[in-house]
Amino acid sequence: MNTLDSLIPASRPTFYFIGVSTGQSSIMKVFPAWAEALGLGDVVIRGIDCKVHDDPQVYRSVVDFIKHDPLSLGGLVTTHKLDLFKAARDLFDEVDPHAAFLGEASCISKRGGKLCAHAKDPLTSGLSFEAFIPSGYWKSGAELCLLGAGGSSLALTLYLATLIAADKRPAVVHVTNRSQPRLDEMRHIHATLGACGIDFRYHLCPAAVDNDAVVATLPAGSVVVNATGLGKDAPGSPLTDAVRFPQKGIVWEFNYRGDLLFLDQALRQKESAGLTVEDGWVYFIHGWTRVIAEVFAIDIPVSGPAFDRLGAVAAAVSPNKRKV
């Protein structure tokens, strides 16, 4: 179905998922279960699929539709958060500081008749990151390598530079990308942050073998993250099968569904290299619950029994939950 043809006025309170292949996401099963658990009432979720880097007018039409349709409450934006915000920034009545700084909208909400843009990724990626990084981990000299310089990668670096205690930050963060402009943009943004104690290193890596080479330089214990979208939005991995992950390192796949080739590459070395391997499931939970809390103006804890219950509800109904 054409994206614009899917913009049908809502007949019930509706929460949107703006993505690429929304029908394949676990959220289509998880959201109704969460809505019941959270007492959200008669609300439904609807997906809006756009092409990667779609026509700006498509993004403007999506935002304008949500803004003016009375029963459209807001929603979550994945792959398109940078492009959508750039195309439709003037349609938002309020923009939160992170959205303005990052130039992206991962959450759309309504407050008092105003349409609001939010960037939740700095918080959600950071919460997910802290969930599996042990206390004092970086004292060993381990480094962080982010494969991809898109919005999710930038958001995590913002969290590390501004929203976390200095002793919880890696001293060195590598960022790789297939094209130079995204690296230049990230370098510019980092320069505006001032001194934060992190040595950011930027690597142009047009091919997977170039990423392999960067990973090969990392000291033991380092953390390697797939922030490219490869494995979900498009098939493949940013690394080749010949990559050697750092001994006793941590490998984090931002995604939890798709072909997950990067995840499989890490799992094949899990025993021999002593790796800790994480998928994107906790990131999925944090990402969605932070947006739901914003759109419905409710409090959802970020840890503890209540958060764990929501995770259990999601795992019970998700068709895509995969054991790592």
C-alpha positions as CSV (number, residue, x, y, z in Angstrom):
1,M,0.0,0.0,0.0
2,N,1.2,3.5,-0.8
3,T,2.2,5.4,2.4
4,L,-0.3,8.2,1.7
5,D,-3.1,5.8,1.1
6,S,-2.6,4.5,4.7
7,L,-3.3,7.8,6.2
8,I,-7.0,7.1,7.0
9,P,-8.7,9.1,9.8
10,A,-8.7,7.1,13.0
11,S,-12.0,5.8,14.4
12,R,-10.5,5.0,17.8
13,P,-7.7,6.5,19.8
14,T,-4.6,5.4,17.7
15,F,-0.9,5.2,18.4
16,Y,1.4,5.0,15.3
17,F,4.6,3.2,14.5
18,I,6.4,5.0,11.6
19,G,8.9,2.6,10.1
20,V,9.9,0.5,7.1
21,S,8.3,-2.9,7.7
22,T,6.2,-2.2,10.7
23,G,4.0,-5.3,10.3
24,Q,6.9,-7.5,11.1
25,S,7.7,-5.8,14.4
26,S,6.9,-7.5,17.7
27,I,5.3,-4.3,18.8
28,M,2.2,-5.1,16.8
29,K,1.6,-8.0,19.3
30,V,3.2,-6.4,22.3
31,F,1.4,-3.0,22.3
32,P,-2.1,-4.4,22.8
33,A,-0.8,-6.5,25.7
34,W,1.0,-3.5,27.2
35,A,-2.1,-1.3,26.7
36,E,-4.1,-3.7,28.7
37,A,-1.4,-4.0,31.4
38,L,-1.0,-0.2,31.6
39,G,-4.8,0.5,31.5
40,L,-4.6,2.7,28.4
41,G,-8.2,1.9,27.4
42,D,-9.6,1.6,23.9
43,V,-6.5,2.3,22.0
44,V,-5.0,0.6,18.9
45,I,-1.6,0.7,17.2
46,R,-1.3,1.3,13.4
47,G,1.9,1.1,11.3
48,I,2.9,3.6,8.7
49,D,5.5,2.2,6.3
50,C,7.8,4.7,4.4
51,K,10.7,4.0,2.1
52,V,14.2,4.6,3.5
53,H,15.0,8.2,2.8
54,D,11.5,8.7,1.4
55,D,10.3,11.8,-0.4
56,P,10.2,14.8,2.1
57,Q,6.6,15.4,1.1
58,V,5.7,11.9,2.3
59,Y,7.1,12.7,5.7
60,R,5.3,16.0,5.8
61,S,2.0,14.3,4.9
62,V,2.4,11.8,7.7
63,V,3.2,14.5,10.3
64,D,0.4,16.7,9.1
65,F,-2.1,13.9,9.3
66,I,-1.2,13.0,12.9
67,K,-1.3,16.7,13.8
68,H,-4.8,17.3,12.5
69,D,-6.5,13.9,13.0
70,P,-8.4,14.2,16.4
71,L,-8.0,10.5,17.4
72,S,-4.4,10.2,16.3
73,L,-2.4,10.5,19.5
74,G,1.2,10.4,18.3
75,G,3.7,7.6,18.0
76,L,7.2,6.3,17.6
77,V,9.5,6.9,14.6
78,T,12.4,4.5,13.8
79,T,14.5,4.6,10.6
80,H,13.0,7.9,9.5
81,K,13.6,10.1,12.5
82,L,16.3,12.3,10.9
83,D,14.6,12.6,7.5
84,L,11.1,13.1,9.0
85,F,12.2,15.8,11.3
86,K,14.2,17.6,8.6
87,A,11.2,17.5,6.3
88,A,8.5,18.5,8.8
89,R,10.2,20.5,11.5
90,D,8.0,23.5,10.9
91,L,4.9,21.4,11.5
92,F,5.8,20.8,15.1
93,D,4.7,23.4,17.7
94,E,7.2,22.3,20.3
95,V,10.6,20.6,19.9
96,D,12.4,19.2,22.9
97,P,16.1,20.1,23.5
98,H,17.4,16.7,22.4
99,A,15.4,16.7,19.2
100,A,16.6,20.2,18.4
101,F,20.2,19.3,19.1
102,L,20.2,16.0,17.2
103,G,17.9,17.1,14.4
104,E,15.6,14.1,14.8
105,A,12.2,13.1,16.1
106,S,11.8,9.6,17.5
107,C,8.6,10.4,19.3
108,I,5.6,12.5,18.3
109,S,3.1,13.5,21.0
110,K,0.3,16.0,21.5
111,R,-0.1,18.3,24.5
112,G,-2.8,20.9,24.9
113,G,-3.5,21.0,21.1
114,K,0.2,21.3,20.3
115,L,2.2,18.8,18.3
116,C,5.5,17.9,20.0
117,A,8.7,16.3,18.7
118,H,10.9,14.4,21.1
119,A,14.3,12.6,20.7
120,K,14.2,9.7,23.2
121,D,17.2,7.8,21.9
122,P,19.8,9.4,24.1
123,L,17.9,8.1,27.1
124,T,16.7,4.8,25.8
125,S,20.1,3.8,24.3
126,G,21.9,4.9,27.5
127,L,19.5,2.9,29.7
128,S,20.0,-0.2,27.5
129,F,23.8,0.3,27.5
130,E,23.9,0.6,31.3
131,A,21.8,-2.5,31.7
132,F,24.7,-4.8,30.6
133,I,27.9,-2.8,31.2
134,P,29.2,-3.7,34.6
135,S,30.2,-1.1,37.1
136,G,33.8,0.1,36.7
137,Y,34.0,-1.7,33.3
138,W,36.1,1.0,31.5
139,K,38.9,1.0,34.1
140,S,40.5,-1.9,32.2
141,G,41.2,0.3,29.1
142,A,38.4,-1.2,27.0
143,E,37.2,1.0,24.2
144,L,33.8,1.4,22.5
145,C,33.4,1.0,18.7
146,L,30.1,2.2,17.1
147,L,29.6,0.8,13.6
148,G,27.5,3.4,11.9
149,A,27.2,7.2,12.4
150,G,23.4,7.5,12.2
151,G,20.9,8.8,14.7
152,S,21.1,5.9,17.1
153,S,24.9,6.0,17.2
154,L,24.9,9.8,17.7
155,A,22.3,9.5,20.4
156,L,24.4,7.0,22.4
157,T,27.4,9.3,22.2
158,L,25.3,12.2,23.5
159,Y,24.3,10.1,26.4
160,L,27.8,9.1,27.2
161,A,29.1,12.7,26.9
162,T,26.4,14.5,28.8
163,L,24.0,12.3,30.7
164,I,26.3,9.9,32.6
165,A,28.9,10.2,35.3
166,A,32.5,10.6,34.0
167,D,33.7,7.4,35.6
168,K,31.1,5.4,33.6
169,R,32.4,6.6,30.2
170,P,34.8,4.9,28.0
171,A,38.0,7.0,27.4
172,V,38.0,6.2,23.6
173,V,35.0,5.9,21.3
174,H,35.5,4.8,17.7
175,V,32.8,5.7,15.1
176,T,32.8,4.2,11.6
177,N,30.6,5.0,8.6
178,R,30.4,4.2,4.9
179,S,30.3,7.8,3.9
180,Q,32.1,10.9,5.1
181,P,29.3,13.5,5.5
182,R,27.7,11.6,8.5
183,L,31.1,11.4,10.2
184,D,31.7,15.1,9.6
185,E,28.3,16.0,11.1
186,M,28.9,13.8,14.1
187,R,32.4,15.4,14.6
188,H,30.8,18.9,14.4
189,I,28.1,18.0,17.0
190,H,30.7,16.5,19.3
191,A,32.8,19.6,19.1
192,T,29.9,21.7,20.4
193,L,29.8,19.5,23.6
194,G,33.0,20.8,24.9
195,A,35.4,18.7,27.0
196,C,33.8,15.5,28.2
197,G,36.8,13.3,28.7
198,I,36.1,11.1,25.6
199,D,38.5,10.8,22.7
200,F,36.2,10.4,19.7
201,R,37.9,8.8,16.7
202,Y,36.2,8.8,13.3
203,H,36.9,6.2,10.6
204,L,35.7,6.3,7.0
205,C,34.9,2.6,6.2
206,P,33.2,2.2,2.9
207,A,33.4,-1.6,2.9
208,A,32.9,-4.2,5.6
209,V,36.6,-5.2,5.5
210,D,37.4,-1.6,6.6
211,N,35.2,-2.1,9.7
212,D,37.0,-5.4,10.3
213,A,40.3,-3.5,10.4
214,V,39.0,-1.0,13.0
215,V,37.6,-3.8,15.2
216,A,41.0,-5.6,14.9
217,T,42.7,-2.7,16.7
218,L,40.5,-2.7,19.8
219,P,42.0,-3.8,23.1
220,A,40.6,-6.8,25.0
221,G,37.2,-6.2,26.6
222,S,36.1,-3.6,24.1
223,V,32.5,-3.1,23.2
224,V,31.4,-3.4,19.5
225,V,28.0,-2.1,18.5
226,N,26.0,-2.6,15.3
227,A,24.3,0.7,14.9
228,T,24.0,0.5,11.1
229,G,20.5,-0.9,10.7
230,L,22.0,-3.8,8.6
231,G,20.4,-7.0,9.7
232,K,16.9,-5.3,10.1
233,D,16.2,-2.5,7.6
234,A,18.5,-4.1,5.1
235,P,20.1,-7.6,5.0
236,G,23.7,-8.2,5.9
237,S,26.3,-7.0,8.4
238,P,28.7,-4.2,8.7
239,L,31.5,-6.8,9.2
240,T,32.7,-9.8,7.2
241,D,32.8,-13.3,8.5
242,A,36.6,-13.0,8.9
243,V,36.3,-10.3,11.6
244,R,37.9,-11.0,14.9
245,F,36.1,-9.6,17.9
246,P,38.2,-8.4,20.9
247,Q,38.9,-11.1,23.5
248,K,36.5,-11.0,26.4
249,G,34.6,-8.2,24.7
250,I,31.0,-7.2,24.6
251,V,29.1,-7.3,21.3
252,W,25.8,-5.4,21.0
253,E,23.4,-5.8,18.1
254,F,20.9,-2.8,18.3
255,N,18.4,-4.9,16.4
256,Y,16.3,-7.8,17.7
257,R,14.7,-8.9,14.5
258,G,15.7,-9.4,10.9
259,D,18.4,-11.6,9.5
260,L,20.8,-10.5,12.3
261,L,23.9,-11.6,10.5
262,F,26.1,-9.4,12.8
263,L,24.6,-11.2,15.9
264,D,25.4,-14.6,14.3
265,Q,28.9,-13.5,13.6
266,A,29.4,-12.7,17.3
267,L,27.7,-15.9,18.5
268,R,30.1,-18.0,16.4
269,Q,33.0,-16.5,18.4
270,K,31.2,-16.3,21.8
271,E,33.0,-19.3,23.3
272,S,36.4,-19.0,21.6
273,A,36.7,-15.3,22.3
274,G,34.9,-15.2,25.7
275,L,32.3,-12.7,24.4
276,T,29.2,-11.3,26.0
277,V,26.6,-11.0,23.3
278,E,23.6,-8.7,23.6
279,D,20.8,-8.2,21.1
280,G,18.4,-5.3,20.9
281,W,15.6,-6.7,23.0
282,V,16.1,-4.5,26.1
283,Y,16.7,-1.5,23.8
284,F,13.3,-2.4,22.2
285,I,11.6,-2.4,25.6
286,H,13.2,0.9,26.7
287,G,12.6,2.5,23.4
288,W,8.9,1.8,23.2
289,T,8.1,2.3,26.9
290,R,9.7,5.8,26.9
291,V,7.6,6.8,23.9
292,I,4.4,5.3,25.3
293,A,5.0,7.1,28.6
294,E,5.4,10.4,26.7
295,V,2.4,10.0,24.3
296,F,0.0,8.8,27.1
297,A,1.4,11.1,29.8
298,I,1.9,8.2,32.2
299,D,4.8,7.1,34.5
300,I,6.6,3.9,33.4
301,P,9.6,3.0,35.6
302,V,12.9,2.3,33.8
303,S,13.9,-0.5,36.1
304,G,12.6,-2.6,38.9
305,P,9.6,-5.0,39.2
306,A,7.2,-2.9,37.1
307,F,9.6,-2.6,34.3
308,D,10.5,-6.3,34.5
309,R,6.8,-7.2,34.3
310,L,6.4,-5.2,31.1
311,G,9.4,-7.1,29.7
312,A,7.8,-10.4,30.6
313,V,4.5,-9.4,29.0
314,A,6.4,-8.5,25.8
315,A,8.4,-11.7,25.7
316,A,5.3,-13.8,26.2
317,V,3.5,-12.4,23.1
318,S,6.4,-11.5,20.8
319,P,6.8,-13.7,17.7
320,N,10.3,-12.3,17.1
321,K,11.9,-12.8,20.5
322,R,15.1,-14.8,19.9
323,K,17.3,-16.4,22.5
324,V,20.9,-15.1,22.5
